[in-house]
Amino acid sequence: MTSTQPTEADVRPTIFIQNIVCSVNLSCTLNLTDVNNRLRLSEYNPKRFPGAVLRLLEPKVTALTFSTGKMVVCGAKHEKLANLGARKLARILQKIGNNVQLKDFKINNMLATCDLKFPIRLEDLNESHAQFSRYEPELFPALIYRLVRPRTVMLIFVNGKIVITGGKSRDELQQALDLMYPILRSFRKS
């Protein structure tokens, strides 16, 4: 009998989405002072920031809401939760008297983490991939690697932990990791 156990080269690390940033158009102008006065989980200080900060507990998201009717929602860990959060916030704004219509929902950025479970020789990686990477350990402990396609940025730490950002979909983040994985394995510390 032959063993069908996957080899170490076959096992790909898993990405975990940590944050999704999306934008939406509410199709109306908002009186942010009124919004702030009528909602419990909101903050609005126009001297510090031109938008109102609205928070939802379920799903746990935060929205930057502007008087123009534009809203940026962040904090969701899944695409469906980002969409649900935007819809719930729009409904809340509608209930307090705004003529809200949700339009142009778009995911702008996704951030994921991953653990390769092996350490990496960052100095060597930086030296051989200098046109794509930057490593200055005195300033920041991770190597910054900019991929062209998909257009993403990776923060690669010596312990094998990675942060991937800039992707607009889960597939883009996974594609970036799949592209980099063989390179990262070749710079594995012995």
Protein Blocks (a to p, Z undefined) as FASTA:
>chain_A
ZZfbdcfklpccddddfbdcddddehiacdfklmmmmpmbbcddfkloccdcdddfbdcd
dddddfkopacdehiabfklmmmmmmmmmmmmmmnopacddehiacfbdcddddehiacd
fklmmmmmmmmgccdfklomcdcdddfbdcddddddfkopacdehiabfklmmmmmmmmm
mmmmmmccZZ
